[in-house]
Amino acid sequence: MLTPLVECVPNFSEGRRPDVIARIVDSLRAVPGVAVLDQSSDADHNRTVVTFAGPPEAVEAAAFEAIATASKLIDLNVHRGEHPRIGATDVVPFIPLRGLTMDDCVAMAQRLGERVGRELSIPVYLYESAATRPDRENLANVRKGEYEGLKETIQTDPDRAPDFGPAALGPAGATVIGARPFLVAFNVYLNTDKVEIANKIARAIRHSSGGLRFVKALGLLVEGQAQVSMNLTDFRRTPIARVVEMIRSEAARYGVMPTHSELVGLIPEDALVDAAQWYLQLDGFTPDQILERKLAAQASAPTDEDLSLKPDTFVNAVSAGNAAPGGGAVAAAAGAVAAALAEMGARLTVGKKRYEDVQDQAVTLAAQAEALRLQLLDAIRADVAAFEQVMAAYAISKDEPGRADAIRLATYGAADVPLSVARAALDALKLAGQAAAIGNKNAISDALAGVHMGLAAVEIAALNVKINVSGDESPAAAQYRADITAVVEEARRAAADLLAQGTSRAGL
């Protein structure tokens, strides 16, 4: 049975300070089981939209951690931006993806709202399917007056009383939490800086003022251009193409035209297919005419995958009896795991009050480990490609005068990859040791495992460097041997020191 999945798309009132945005996103990633799928920030809106998904319990916990983190880092009293907002974490919708109903997401919104109000003293309003009153189903109604207006009325107007939390606003403002179907955030820019024209077009197309059903819109000024900013709440019943064409028609009334459009966050493939079908007038089109869909349908692997890691694919490829992937690729994989364990230790530290004095170090550590993890994952493919180059060189006819040079160059290329893997794995080893030294004590064993994995990756990579230059007495081969020996010796010393420090801190 497939794991139930829920998506969450929180909007944070910060789009100008990368360090603050990173802290918030890291607080999401620190929750096991959560996959951050997308992040979009806009300086004019001064807003960041994050899309993440996972099992319901993990997503609910991650949403709380992000709200708590944002409440410490964002002060609405000094916040300015084009987009309406009432809170540091402005809105938190839950969207059922698989194995869940809308009612399940409503229950999640209610639990999270109660916890945020109780533990963080932030006023919470429920909206969309979770709304407790009809007038709060529409987000625009809840956000009316923005932070400044709500600050005045929340204490005196019974209609503005929150569903959870105190009837008073602090610097973090209020948060709107709810459950809804998938929404497409879509903006169209005009060739004018007159925001009043964008407002007139928005008024014409949005449902609340007599326009298209399932369209919410407002006019903004972004980067010197008027923008029609929209939320399309049901692209199947009001297709994107219909919205764009109505904007074109309305814009022509005022002597302007769209210049380009943009997506904020993610969009279902079907929404783009619908638009392509309409504009290309493919009346007889069926989705199975898309090459990638046809290939996916024919593939032996299941296409309805969950978000969990599947190590068997790589391990089975190693076991298949082919020459590649082999030891070099395994070295890169071990190094990537070392980096991942360092990243894990750092992310489990970010946002934790107990480790407040090392927050900046943990954020930096997580970013460095992430970069190493991606580099080492790329090295798996690079190692296989390097081996294929060696095989291609040996396949050259023995009568060819350039065969020996081709083999030598390909062999050096095959040594370059594991040498770079060893260096990156050494860096991952050190980061894992740092995570064990300063990070969340509950993850010390994981961080120390990263030290061991990093050392293993270095040792395995060294074997591959040496085998590729064995029997070669040239100065270039001697340099390879000297370089990898230095890396191994440094890795062994570092691992011994870091493991001793880490086990001491853990009391082992």
N, C-alpha and C positions, 0 to 999 in steps of 0.2 A: 504493500500500500504506500502511495506516494505521500511525502510529508506535506501537511497543509502549509500554504504560503500566503503571506499578506504583504502588501506594499504600503509604504508610508512616504509621504512627500512633504516634509516640514519646510516652512518658509521662515527664514531668520532675517531680522532687520539689520543686516550688515553685509555690505558688498564692496567695502573699500579697504579693509584691514585684513590682509592675507593671514596674518598670524592668528587673529581671532577666529576666522573661518576655519583654519586648520585645526584649532583646538576643538571646535564644535564637531567637525567631521570625524576627528580622531576619537571623540567620546562615543560616537556611533560605532566605529570600527572596533572599539575595544570590547564590545559585547559579543561573546561567542555565538556563531550561527548567523550573524547579520552580514549581508553583502551590500556594500555601498555601490549603487549602479550608476549614479550620475550626480554631478555637482555643477550648478550654473550660478555665477555671480554677476551682478550688474552694478557699476558704480553710480550711475545716475539714479537708478531705482534705490540704490543702497540696500540691496537685498540679495540673499542667497537662497536658492532652492536646491534641496538635496533629495535624491530618490534612493531609498534603500528597501531591502526586502529580506524575508526570512520566515522562520516559524513564528507563530503569533506571540509566544512568551518572550522570545528574544527581541522581536520588533517593539513590543510594548516597553520592555526594559530599556532598550536603546533610546526610544523616544523620550523617556523620562530623563535619562542621563544627558541628552542633548539639551533639553529644556533647562535643566539645572545648570549646565555649563554656560549656556547663552545668558541666563539670568545674572551670572557673575561678571560677564564680560561686556554686556551691552547696556547702555544707559539711554533710555528713551527721552530723557530730558534734553540731551544734546544731539540726538539722532535727527538727521534731515535727509529726505529723499523724495523722489517723485511718486513712489508707490504708497498707497494708503496703508497704515499699520496701526495696531494698538498694543503690540507687544514685542519684546526682544525675540521670543519665538512667537511669531504672529499667528500662524495657523498650522495645525497638525491633522491631516486627514488620513484615515486608514482605508485601504482599497483591497477587497478580497481578490486574490489571484487564483487560488486553487484549494479545494477542500474546505472552504469557508463560505458562510453566507453573510449577507449584509448585516443580519442581526448579530452575528459573531463579532463583526467589526464595531457595531454600536456598543456592545458590551465592553469591548476593549477601550473605546473612547470614554465610556462612563468610568471604568476603573482608573484609567490614566488621569482623567479630570479630577476625580476625587483625591487621588494621591498628590497631584501637583498642588491642588488647593491646600491640602492638609500639611504636606511636608515642606513645600516651598513658599507658602503664603502668597501664591499668585492667583488672582481671580481667573476663573475658567468659564467660558461659554461653550455650550454644545451646539453644533450646527449640522446642516444637511440631514442625513437620515437619523442622526443622533439627537437632533434638536428636541427640546422639551416644550417648545412653543412654536406655532406656525410662523410667527414673525422672525424667528431665529434660524429658519432653514436656509435663508439667503445670507451668505457671508457679508455682502455689502451692508445689509441692515445691521448686523452685529458690529461692523467696523465703522458705522456712521459716526462722524465727529472725530475720528481717529483718537490717538492717545491723549491729545490735549483736551478734546471735548469730553472724552470718557472720564478723565481725571476730575472734571467738575461735576459730572452728573451721576457717577456711580454711587456716591454716598447719599444723594438726595432723591433720585428718581427711582421708584420701585421697578419700573420697566427695564432699568439698566442693571438691576441686581444680578450678580453672576450665579451660575448654576452650582459652582463650587468655589471655595476660598473666600477671602475677605472682600467686603464691599469697599475697598480702598486700593489705589494704585501706588506701587513703588516704582523705582527706576526701571524694572523689568516689564512694567505694564501688565497687560492681561494676555491670555492665550486662548485661542479658539480651537477646539478639538472636535473632530467629527468622523463620520464614515460616509463614503460616497463612491459612485462608480468611477471608472477611469476617466480622467480629464486631460484634454490637450491644451497646454498653455501655448498660445500662438499670437505673435505680434506682427503687424504690417506697418512698415515705415512709408511716409509720404514725402514727396519732393517739395516740402515747405517746412518752415519753422513756425507756422501759425497753428498753435495747439488748439485754438478754437475750432479750426476745421476738423481736426481729429476728433474733438468732442462732439461735433455735429454728426460726423459719420458714425461714431460709437453709439450715439443716441438712436440713429436710424436702424442700426443692425441688432442692437441688444433686445432681448425678449421683454425685459421689464418696461421698456418704453415703446412697445409695439413692433419690434423687429423680429428677428428669426428666433424660433424656439431653440433652447439649449445653447444660447450664446449670451455671455456676459462680456461687456466691453466698456472701456473708458479711454479718453484721450490723454496722452502724456507727451512731454518734451524730453527726448532722449538723444544725447550727443548732438544737439542742435537740430534734430529732425522731429517733426510731429509723428507720433506713433499711435496707432490704434492697438491697444493692449487687450487681449481677449482670453477668456477661458471657454473652451468648447466642451460642454458637459456630456454630449452624446453625439459623436461624430457619425454614427450610423444613421441617425434620424435627421441630422443637419450636417451634411458632408462639408468638408473643408472647402472644396471647390465652390460650393454655393455661397459660402461666406466671402471668399475672395472676390468672386464676381460681383457681389452686391457692394463690396467696398469699392471696387473699380467704378461701378455705376455712380455711387454716391460721390466719390472723389471727383468725377468728371463734372458734376454740377458746380463745383467750386474751382474748376480750372486746374486741378492737381491730379497726380496719379501715384500709384505705389511705386517705390523704387526697389524694395526687397522685403522679405519677411524672415522671421526667425522662430525657432522652437525654443522653449524653455523646458529643459528636462527631456523626458522620453516620449515617444509616440508609438502606438501600435502599428505594425506593418500594414494592417488592413486599411488604416486611414490613408496611407500614402498610395496604396494600390487603388483605392476608390478615386483619389484625385487624378492619378495617372489615367485611369479608365475613362474618366469624364473628359479630361482635356484632349486625350488622343482619340476620343470617340470610338473606343473599342467596344462596340455594342455586344458582340458575341464573345467577349473575353471571359475566361474562367480562371480562377486563381492557380489551378494546377498547370497553367501554361508558363508559370514562372520557373525558370531553370532551377534555382536553388531549392524551391519547394519540392520540385519533382525529384531532385537528388536526395533531399532529406527523406522523402517518402520511401525511396528505394533503398536507403542505407540500412545496413543490418543493425546498427546501433539504435537504441531508442531515441526518438526525438523529443519526447516529453520528459526531459531531464529536470531533476531538482537542482538546488543550488549547492549541494554537498560536493566535497572533493572526491574524485574517483582515481585513486592511485593505481588501480589495477591496469589501466590502459598503458601506462609507461612500463610498469613491472612486467606485464605480459609481452610487451615489445622487446624488452631485454632478454626474456626467456625464450624467445621464438627460434633461436638457433641461427640467427643472422649475425653478421659481423658487426653491425651497428643497428641500434644504439648499444654501446658497450661500456667499458670502464670509464672512458672520458666523459660520456654523457652522465653516467652515474655520479662521477665526481661533481659535475655541475649541479645535478639534482640534490646531492647532499649539501652542497654549499647554499643552494636556494632554501632548503629546509632550515639550515643554520640561521640564515638571514630572517626567515619567517618566524623562528622562535625568538630571535632578538626583537623583532617587530611586535610580536605578541606580548612580550614582557613590557615593552614600552607602552603599548596601547592600553594594557590593563593598569597602567600607572596614571595615564592622562585622565584628568577630571576627578581623581580621588583625593579627597580633602586631607587624608592622612599623609599624602606625598606632595603636598602643595609646594614645598620648598624645592622640588626637583621637576616641576612641571615643564619649564622651558627646555631642560635637558631631555626629558622624556619625549617631547614633541619633536625635537631635532633628531633624537635617536630613531624614532619611528620613521621619519622621512628618509634618513640615511639607509636604514635597513630595508625599507620598501624599494629604494632605488637599486640596492644590491640584489634583492630577491628577483626583480625583473631582469636585471643584467644576467644573472646566473641562469634563469629560465631560458633566456635567449641563447645562452651558451650551450644548452643541450642540443638545440638545432644546429648551432654552428659547429659543434664537434662532429655530428653526423655528416654535415656538408663537407667538412675538412677530410674526413675519412673517404668520402666518395671521390674527392679530388685526387687522393693518393691512388685509389683503385683505377681511376681514369688514366693517371700517368703511367701506371704499370701496364695498362692495356695498350699503350702506344707500341707500335711495331718496333721490334728490336733493331730493325734496319734504319729507323729514323735517327738522324744525328742528334736531335735535341732531346731524345728520350731521357738520358741521364740527368740533364739539367731540370727537366720537367718533374722527374721523380724527387730530386733533391728539394726543389722549391715547394712541391706539394707536401713533402715530409716536414719541412720547416713550418709550413702553414698548420700542419696537424700538431706540431709542438707548440705553436703560438697560442692555440685555444686553451689547452690545459694549463699553460703557464699563466694566462690571464685568469683562468678559473681559480688557480691556487692563490693568486694575489687577492682576488675578490673574496674567496673563502676565508683568507686570513683576516680581512677587514670584517667579515661577518662574525667570525669567531670573537674578535675584540668587542664588537657591539653586543654580542650575546653576553659576554663577561660584564660589560657595563650595565646591561639590564639586570643581571644577577646582583650587581653591587649596589645599585640605587633604586631599582624598580620594586614593584609590588611583591612583597614577600611570598604571597600565595603562588607566584609564578617563578620562584627561584629555581625549582627543579627543571622547569621548561627551559629557562635561560641557560642553565648549566648543560642541558641536553644539546642546546645550540652550540656551546663551546666544543663538546665532543664531536658533534656532526661537522663543525667547521674544520676541526683538526683532521677528521677522517677524509674530508673533501680535499684538503691540502695534500695529504699522503697519497691518495689515489691519483690525483692530478699529477703529482711528481712522478709516479710510476709511468704515466703516459708520456710525459715530456722525455724521460730518460730512454724509454723504449724507442721513441721516434728518432732519437739522435744516436742510438747505440751503433757502434762500429764506425761512426763518422769522426775523424780526427781533425776536422777543419776548425779554424778559430770560431766560426759561427756556432758550431756544435758545442765547443768548449764553453762558450758564453751561455748557451742554454743550460748546460749542466751547472755552471756556477750560479746562475740566477735562481734556478729551482732549489738548489741546495740552501741558499740563503733564506728563501721563503720558508722552507721546511724547518730550518733551525729556529727561525723567529717564531713560527707557529707553535712549535713544541714548547719553547720557553714561555710564550704568552699563555698557552693553554694551562701549563702547570701552575703558573701564578694565579690565573683567574679562577681555576677550579679550587685552589686552596682558599682563596678569599671568599668565593661563593659558598663553599661548604661550611666555612667558619661562620658566615652570616646566617646560614640556615640552621646552624647548631648541629651539624651532622658529624 
